[in-house]
């Protein structure tokens, strides 16, 4: 029953229907709360934290995946290549550690830190800290590592953290007709927020639909590699593949796999799903392909059938140069 209700709700977020009208008064209430909260921070009623280092926040205004984490990885790698020493903070959704804030490295269990921080730490090798209290995370980060820049994975709505640059990521392929606030629509903030951020990045669609200031982004698939990376195996999808995804927008991953010419059997799970072996164990012997975010949670029980499809970010403009220019002006 819960899954059916969730399905109808998500459908109403794409195309308004009777459920949208029913939930609209609750969206008005939600909007009033958002406005009051923002005013309280602007007037100093609620305290904010100013880090001693520049802070770049990468987030979105809508529920569901937009490609935010791949962009964070891209930014961190490019900033490091330009001579910066970035560190990353994250909420760590799905993690259950005994104590926070928590340092994350390649050996940190995903169950403790969450899938996205684990992936960022493994792909970039920069210091990563997770915790609900962003101020404590930043203080732990800069006191124990020689970082000179903070990248916040998510946190666009975390007004208690002051920031120098805001980047909002939009899923261009899911540009819905319904722009209402939760719960009648998918947005956590009014659509006007997209015009207030420093950079608007549009994933998977022409940025022209979002104005001249938008920067287009594409996720390009690489070559599949075995989840058990120590094994030299050959990927053979000739008879079809199982495509597994537990991300905000699984359909994007399925479309990517289909675009590579594979005959796929899709298996969607909720975002941040904690995998068990039975979730990726299919009796037909076909290859099983998953996202990098999924793979970090399946390494312990993956076998020769399981593959990860890496992606890289391609941007219409060099956002890192623009970020550096913006930071120098502050």
C-alpha positions as CSV (number, residue, x, y, z in Angstrom):
1,X,0.0,0.0,0.0
2,X,2.9,2.4,0.9
3,X,4.6,1.7,-2.5
4,X,1.3,2.4,-4.4
5,X,0.8,5.7,-2.6
6,X,4.5,6.6,-3.3
7,X,4.0,5.8,-6.9
8,X,0.9,8.0,-7.2
9,X,2.7,10.8,-5.4
10,X,5.7,10.7,-7.7
11,X,3.5,10.7,-10.7
12,X,1.7,13.8,-9.5
13,X,5.2,15.5,-9.2
14,X,5.7,15.0,-12.9
15,X,2.3,15.8,-14.1
16,X,-0.2,17.6,-11.8
17,X,-3.4,15.6,-11.1
18,X,-6.2,15.3,-8.5
19,X,-3.6,14.5,-5.8
20,X,-1.7,17.7,-6.5
21,X,-4.9,19.7,-5.8
22,X,-5.5,17.8,-2.6
23,X,-2.0,18.5,-1.3
24,X,-1.6,22.1,-2.4
25,X,-2.8,23.6,0.9
26,X,0.0,21.7,2.7
27,X,2.5,23.1,0.2
28,X,1.3,26.6,1.1
29,X,2.0,25.8,4.7
30,X,5.4,24.4,3.9
31,X,6.2,27.5,1.9
32,X,5.3,29.7,4.8
33,X,7.6,27.7,7.1
34,X,10.4,28.0,4.6
35,X,10.0,31.8,4.2
36,X,9.8,32.3,8.0
37,X,12.8,30.2,8.6
38,X,14.9,32.1,6.0
39,X,13.8,35.4,7.4
40,X,14.8,34.3,10.9
41,X,18.3,33.5,9.7
42,X,18.6,36.8,7.8
43,X,17.5,38.8,10.9
44,X,19.9,37.0,13.1
45,X,17.2,35.2,15.2
46,X,18.9,31.9,14.3
47,X,22.7,31.8,14.5
48,X,24.9,31.0,11.5
49,X,28.4,29.6,11.3
50,X,31.1,31.3,9.2
51,X,34.0,28.9,8.5
52,X,37.5,30.2,8.4
53,X,37.9,28.8,4.9
54,X,35.9,29.4,1.7
55,X,32.8,27.1,1.5
56,X,31.2,25.8,-1.7
57,X,27.8,24.2,-1.3
58,X,26.6,21.9,-4.0
59,X,22.9,20.9,-3.7
60,X,19.5,20.9,-5.4
61,X,16.0,22.2,-4.6
62,X,14.1,19.1,-5.7
63,X,13.6,15.6,-4.2
64,X,15.4,12.9,-6.1
65,X,18.8,12.5,-7.7
66,X,20.1,15.2,-10.0
67,X,23.8,14.1,-10.4
68,X,25.0,16.1,-7.5
69,X,27.6,13.6,-6.2
70,X,29.4,13.1,-9.6
71,X,29.7,16.9,-9.8
72,X,31.2,17.1,-6.3
73,X,33.8,14.5,-7.3
74,X,34.5,16.4,-10.5
75,X,34.9,19.7,-8.7
76,X,37.2,18.3,-6.0
77,X,39.4,16.6,-8.5
78,X,39.7,19.7,-10.7
79,X,40.3,22.0,-7.7
80,X,43.0,19.7,-6.5
81,X,44.6,19.8,-9.9
82,X,44.6,23.6,-9.8
83,X,46.6,23.5,-6.5
84,X,43.9,23.8,-3.9
85,X,43.6,21.4,-1.0
86,X,39.9,20.8,-0.8
87,X,38.1,18.9,1.9
88,X,34.5,17.6,1.7
89,X,31.7,17.6,4.3
90,X,28.5,15.6,4.0
91,X,25.4,14.7,6.0
92,X,26.2,11.0,5.5
93,X,22.6,9.8,4.8
94,X,22.3,6.1,5.5
95,X,25.3,5.9,7.8
96,X,25.0,4.8,11.4
97,X,28.3,5.5,13.2
98,X,28.7,5.5,17.0
99,X,30.0,9.0,17.0
100,X,29.9,12.0,14.7
101,X,31.5,13.9,13.1
102,X,33.3,11.0,11.4
103,X,36.4,11.0,9.2
104,X,35.9,8.9,6.1
105,X,38.6,7.2,4.1
106,X,38.8,4.2,1.7
107,X,38.6,1.8,4.6
108,X,35.6,3.3,6.4
109,X,32.5,0.9,6.3
110,X,29.7,2.3,4.2
111,X,27.3,1.4,7.0
112,X,29.0,4.0,9.2
113,X,29.4,6.9,6.7
114,X,26.8,6.4,4.0
115,X,27.2,5.6,0.3
116,X,27.9,9.0,-1.1
117,X,30.7,10.0,1.3
118,X,32.3,6.6,0.8
119,X,32.3,7.0,-2.9
120,X,33.7,10.5,-2.7
121,X,36.5,9.5,-0.4
122,X,37.5,6.5,-2.6
123,X,37.5,8.3,-5.9
124,X,39.2,11.6,-4.8
125,X,41.4,10.6,-1.8
126,X,40.7,14.0,-0.2
127,X,39.7,14.3,3.5
128,X,36.0,13.7,4.0
129,X,34.0,14.2,7.1
130,X,30.3,13.3,7.7
131,X,27.9,14.6,10.4
132,X,24.7,16.4,10.8
133,X,26.4,19.4,12.5
134,X,28.3,21.0,9.5
135,X,30.1,23.4,11.8
136,X,31.7,20.6,13.9
137,X,32.5,18.7,10.7
138,X,34.3,21.7,9.2
139,X,36.2,22.4,12.4
140,X,37.4,18.8,12.7
141,X,38.4,18.9,9.0
142,X,40.6,22.0,9.0
143,X,42.1,21.3,12.4
144,X,43.4,17.9,11.4
145,X,44.1,18.4,7.7
146,X,45.8,21.2,5.7
147,X,42.7,22.0,3.7
148,X,42.2,25.5,2.3
149,X,38.7,25.0,0.8
150,X,35.5,23.2,1.9
151,X,33.1,21.6,-0.6
152,X,29.7,20.7,1.0
153,X,28.0,17.8,-0.6
154,X,24.4,18.8,-0.3
155,X,23.3,21.5,2.2
156,X,21.7,24.1,0.0
157,X,18.9,24.3,2.5
158,X,21.2,24.2,5.6
159,X,21.0,27.9,6.3
160,X,23.0,27.6,9.5
161,X,26.1,27.3,7.4
162,X,27.3,30.4,5.6
163,X,28.7,29.9,2.2
164,X,30.8,31.7,-0.4
165,X,29.5,29.9,-3.5
166,X,26.2,28.1,-4.1
167,X,25.8,25.6,-6.9
168,X,22.4,24.2,-7.7
169,X,22.1,21.0,-9.8
170,X,19.0,20.4,-11.8
171,X,17.9,17.2,-13.6
172,X,17.1,18.6,-17.0
173,X,15.4,15.4,-18.2
174,X,13.0,15.5,-15.3
175,X,12.0,19.1,-15.7
176,X,8.5,18.6,-14.5
177,X,5.3,20.6,-15.2
178,X,4.8,20.5,-11.5
179,X,7.0,23.1,-9.8
180,X,5.1,23.2,-6.5
181,X,6.6,22.8,-3.1
182,X,6.4,19.6,-1.1
183,X,4.2,17.6,-0.7
184,X,2.1,18.8,-3.8
185,X,5.3,19.0,-5.8
186,X,8.9,17.8,-5.7
187,X,10.6,21.1,-4.7
188,X,12.1,21.8,-1.3
189,X,12.5,25.5,-2.2
190,X,10.7,27.9,-4.6
191,X,11.8,27.7,-8.2
192,X,13.1,31.2,-7.8
193,X,16.0,29.8,-5.8
194,X,17.6,28.6,-9.0
195,X,18.1,32.3,-10.1
196,X,19.6,33.2,-6.8
197,X,22.5,30.7,-6.7
198,X,26.0,31.5,-8.1
199,X,25.9,28.7,-10.6
200,X,23.1,26.6,-12.1
201,X,24.1,23.3,-13.5
202,X,21.6,21.4,-15.7
203,X,22.2,17.6,-16.0
204,X,21.2,15.7,-19.1
205,X,19.4,18.4,-21.1
206,X,20.2,21.5,-23.0
207,X,20.9,24.3,-20.6
208,X,19.2,26.8,-23.0
209,X,15.9,25.8,-21.5
210,X,17.0,27.2,-18.2
211,X,18.5,30.6,-19.4
212,X,21.9,31.8,-20.5
213,X,23.5,31.5,-17.1
214,X,22.9,27.7,-16.9
215,X,25.8,25.3,-17.4
216,X,25.0,22.1,-19.2
217,X,26.3,18.8,-17.7
218,X,26.4,15.3,-19.1
219,X,27.3,12.0,-17.4
220,X,29.4,10.0,-19.8
221,X,29.7,6.2,-19.1
222,X,33.1,4.6,-19.0
223,X,34.1,0.9,-19.4
224,X,32.4,-1.5,-17.0
225,X,34.8,-3.0,-14.5
226,X,34.4,-5.9,-12.1
227,X,33.1,-4.9,-8.6
228,X,35.8,-7.3,-7.4
229,X,38.4,-5.1,-9.0
230,X,41.3,-7.5,-8.3
231,X,39.9,-9.9,-10.9
232,X,40.7,-9.5,-14.6
233,X,37.3,-10.4,-16.1
234,X,35.7,-9.8,-19.5
235,X,32.3,-8.1,-19.6
236,X,30.0,-10.1,-22.0
237,X,26.4,-8.6,-22.1
238,X,25.4,-10.4,-25.3
239,X,22.4,-12.1,-23.7
240,X,21.2,-9.2,-21.6
241,X,22.1,-7.7,-18.2
242,X,20.5,-7.0,-14.9
243,X,20.7,-3.2,-14.2
244,X,20.6,-2.4,-10.5
245,X,20.2,1.1,-9.1
246,X,19.5,2.6,-5.7
247,X,19.8,6.2,-6.5
248,X,17.5,9.2,-6.6
249,X,16.6,8.7,-10.2
250,X,17.2,5.0,-11.2
251,X,15.7,5.6,-14.7
252,X,18.6,7.7,-15.7
253,X,21.0,4.8,-15.0
254,X,18.7,2.4,-16.9
255,X,18.6,4.8,-19.9
256,X,22.4,5.0,-19.9
257,X,22.7,1.2,-19.9
258,X,20.1,0.9,-22.7
259,X,21.9,3.7,-24.6
260,X,25.0,1.4,-24.7
261,X,23.1,-1.1,-26.6
262,X,22.4,-3.5,-23.8
263,X,19.2,-5.4,-23.3
264,X,18.5,-4.6,-19.7
265,X,16.4,-6.1,-16.9
266,X,15.9,-3.1,-14.6
267,X,15.8,-3.4,-10.8
268,X,15.2,-0.1,-8.9
269,X,15.6,0.3,-5.2
270,X,15.0,3.3,-2.9
271,X,17.8,5.8,-2.7
272,X,20.5,4.9,-0.1
273,X,19.1,1.3,0.0
274,X,21.3,-1.0,2.1
275,X,21.9,-4.0,-0.1
276,X,21.9,-7.6,0.9
277,X,23.3,-10.4,-1.3
278,X,19.8,-11.5,-2.3
279,X,19.2,-8.1,-4.0
280,X,21.9,-8.7,-6.6
281,X,21.8,-12.5,-6.8
282,X,20.0,-13.7,-9.9
283,X,19.8,-17.3,-10.9
284,X,20.1,-16.8,-14.7
285,X,23.9,-16.2,-14.7
286,X,23.5,-12.9,-16.6
287,X,25.9,-10.0,-15.7
288,X,24.7,-7.5,-13.1
289,X,25.6,-3.9,-13.7
290,X,25.3,-1.2,-11.0
291,X,26.2,2.4,-10.3
292,X,29.4,3.4,-8.5
293,X,27.3,4.5,-5.5
294,X,25.7,1.0,-5.4
295,X,29.0,-0.8,-5.8
296,X,30.6,0.5,-2.6
297,X,27.8,-1.2,-0.7
298,X,28.1,-4.5,-2.5
299,X,31.8,-5.2,-2.5
300,X,31.7,-7.6,0.4
301,X,29.4,-10.1,-1.4
302,X,29.8,-9.4,-5.1
303,X,31.2,-12.1,-7.4
304,X,32.3,-12.5,-11.0
305,X,28.8,-11.6,-12.3
306,X,28.8,-8.1,-10.8
307,X,30.0,-5.0,-12.6
308,X,30.1,-1.3,-12.0
309,X,29.6,1.3,-14.6
310,X,31.8,4.4,-13.9
311,X,30.7,7.8,-15.1
312,X,32.6,11.1,-15.7
313,X,31.2,14.6,-15.8
314,X,31.4,16.7,-18.9
315,X,30.4,20.4,-18.6
316,X,29.5,22.9,-21.2
317,X,31.7,25.5,-19.5
318,X,34.7,25.4,-17.3
319,X,33.0,25.9,-13.9
320,X,36.2,25.5,-11.9
321,X,37.8,28.5,-13.6
322,X,34.6,30.5,-12.9
323,X,34.6,29.3,-9.2
324,X,38.3,30.3,-8.8
325,X,37.6,33.8,-10.3
326,X,34.6,34.2,-8.0
327,X,36.6,33.3,-4.9
328,X,39.3,35.7,-5.7
329,X,36.8,38.5,-5.8
330,X,35.5,37.8,-2.3
